[in-house]
Amino acid sequence: MTGHASRSRSAGAGGDRRRVRSGEDFDIIIGFLGFWALVLLVVTVWMEVTAQPALGWALGLLATLLALYGMVRLRRRLPDRR
């Protein structure tokens, strides 16, 4: 009996809540990528300054920045948070 009541209650508000939550999920992913982009930037600069091979770190930084750019563009399409 409680299963039917919980289904009917969440059906109306579930769609709107899911939309807001998806935007928050994107924000979390963007923050995560931004943190790792900063870490990779520091490591890449350090490797360059100390004359060590930095190509792999730089390519990782490029991939992270491209992913961050894509996530920001996707986030702009979602509705604003309330």
Legacy VTK file of the C-alpha trace (Angstrom):
# vtk DataFile Version 3.0
C-alpha trace
ASCII
DATASET POLYDATA
POINTS 82 float
0.000 0.000 0.000
2.766 2.470 0.765
4.374 1.723 -2.566
1.411 3.118 -4.491
1.223 6.252 -2.387
4.899 7.066 -2.896
4.597 6.594 -6.657
1.672 8.961 -6.994
3.315 11.632 -4.829
6.638 11.701 -6.671
5.131 11.593 -10.177
4.098 15.267 -10.201
7.146 16.877 -8.653
9.736 14.373 -9.830
10.243 15.828 -13.307
10.846 19.380 -12.103
13.163 18.222 -9.326
15.132 16.061 -11.758
15.738 19.035 -14.043
17.234 21.104 -11.223
19.275 18.164 -9.974
20.780 17.551 -13.420
22.076 21.122 -13.450
23.639 20.595 -10.037
25.256 17.394 -11.287
26.810 19.343 -14.151
28.123 21.917 -11.674
29.771 19.170 -9.634
31.429 17.699 -12.731
32.583 21.143 -13.856
34.145 21.768 -10.447
35.846 18.379 -10.505
37.284 19.015 -13.976
38.345 22.528 -12.994
40.240 21.210 -9.982
42.112 18.629 -12.055
42.815 21.187 -14.779
44.475 23.404 -12.166
46.506 20.464 -10.807
47.618 19.477 -14.304
48.544 23.083 -15.104
50.791 23.285 -12.037
52.395 19.912 -12.818
52.943 20.830 -16.476
54.552 24.163 -15.594
56.735 22.465 -12.974
57.865 19.820 -15.467
58.710 22.507 -18.029
60.630 24.628 -15.517
62.673 21.652 -14.304
63.417 20.567 -17.909
61.638 17.220 -17.622
59.406 15.707 -20.309
56.006 17.370 -20.033
54.229 16.291 -23.232
52.028 13.720 -21.511
51.035 16.172 -18.778
50.299 18.855 -21.379
48.125 16.468 -23.405
46.255 15.488 -20.240
45.730 19.175 -19.489
44.434 19.726 -23.033
41.978 16.829 -22.723
40.765 18.106 -19.348
40.290 21.641 -20.670
38.369 20.382 -23.703
36.122 18.308 -21.455
35.611 21.326 -19.178
34.713 23.510 -22.162
32.204 20.933 -23.382
30.595 20.602 -19.966
30.240 24.377 -19.600
28.561 24.579 -23.023
26.174 21.762 -22.096
25.434 23.385 -18.723
24.360 26.625 -20.407
21.545 24.768 -22.179
20.014 23.589 -18.906
17.530 25.770 -17.016
18.757 27.946 -14.168
18.703 26.562 -10.649
16.020 27.753 -8.231
LINES 1 83
82 0 1 2 3 4 5 6 7 8 9 10 11 12 13 14 15 16 17 18 19 20 21 22 23 24 25 26 27 28 29 30 31 32 33 34 35 36 37 38 39 40 41 42 43 44 45 46 47 48 49 50 51 52 53 54 55 56 57 58 59 60 61 62 63 64 65 66 67 68 69 70 71 72 73 74 75 76 77 78 79 80 81
